[in-house]
Structure formats: C-alpha cells, structure tokens
C-alpha cells in the first residue's frame, strides 16, 4: 500500500515564506508522478492550485509555486496572506494513473 | 462554464450498495485525454482517491477498494456513475467527482452517511 506523507501542520507569519512537501513511500517523487496541490478551507470543497508539478491554474495566486525538492514534491507560498490559512493536500499518480493523496498539511498563519 | 454535481442517496444502510451520479457540463468526456475521478473525504479526515475513467473507457481503481468499486460513463448524458458495494460506517464521507487530468474542477460534494 503506497503512502504519501505531508507535514501534519506548519505555522508561518504573515508576509513570510513556507514550503510544504509531499513524499512517496515508493521513493523519490519525479515529474512522472504528476504532483497536484489543493487548498481546502473548512466546509468547502478543495480548490486546485498546482498540476503536473509546477503548472498553475488560471485562478492560482502568483505567490503559490510548485516544484520538486530533495526527492519530494513541494508547494511554496511566498508572501503569505492571512487568507492562505487552510488545509493543503497533495496528490501523486503512481504507475501513471493511480492516485494517492497525502494526509494533508494544516497551515496556520500567525 | 464548467460545472460538476454529484447526486444520489445521502443515507445508506450497512451492507447496501451506493450509487452516485456525477452530472457535468462545459466539456465532453469523449475528448482525448479527458477523464473523471471520484474522491472522498471522511469527516475531519484526509482526501482519498477512489477511481478514474478515461475518455476511451479505460479505468483505474484504488487497490484497497478495487473489489467494491465500479465506475461507468455515459458520454451522451454527460454523466459518470460510481457504484460501491457492501457499504460500512467507515465509508461515511463526502464524495466528490473531479475532472481529470488537471483535477481542476470539482463538484460540490455529497455527504453520504452509512447507518441503519
């Protein structure tokens, strides 16, 4: 059973920078895992932020960026805003098309 | 404008079969590369990827739930149907349909409670 691991929680100050990561139990995450990132606020459906490692949707704020970092997928928020406080989920596709979500990272802006 | 909406029962008895329908508009599932996935989220827990159907009717399933899941599509009706057998209390969750491959558009979700 493939496990995808995210930091359970992170705290960042307004205006600061924070990086969330997403690791796979199968080994180093590559672009072939097509990493996706989603933001979810309480009571809402997830909102897509990043697809295929680095690509932003038309609605994704410029302060969000995706990358690969040290064998993991990463989501970096630069110039964090109070409204960025949310749960962040990563999704990796194993074997090209079998999706596995991470456990989510609760980001606190304090 | 792209929209997706899940429909089906919100209460299911244990051991029964759940059938959910995703009705969408603004795109076609017959377009090369397109697909539709189902994802669920138990209350207060993480998202779980369930299954995916491609434009060419190829399908993928979560290994842990493969024996209980069936996904089908009706391109003419713009619908995708999820069937999950032998429902249990642990299957209580909000179920979402999500456009693939970019996972860009999500339905509002439907909360399904498994209880007698």
Interface residues (C-beta under 8 A of the other chain):
Chain A: X1 X34 X36 X38 X45 X46 X47 X48 X51 X52 X55 X57 X89 X91 X97 X98 X99 X100 X101 X102 X103 X104
Chain B: X37 X39 X46 X47 X48 X49 X52 X60 X62 X63 X64 X96 X101 X102 X103 X104 X105 X106 X107 X108 X109
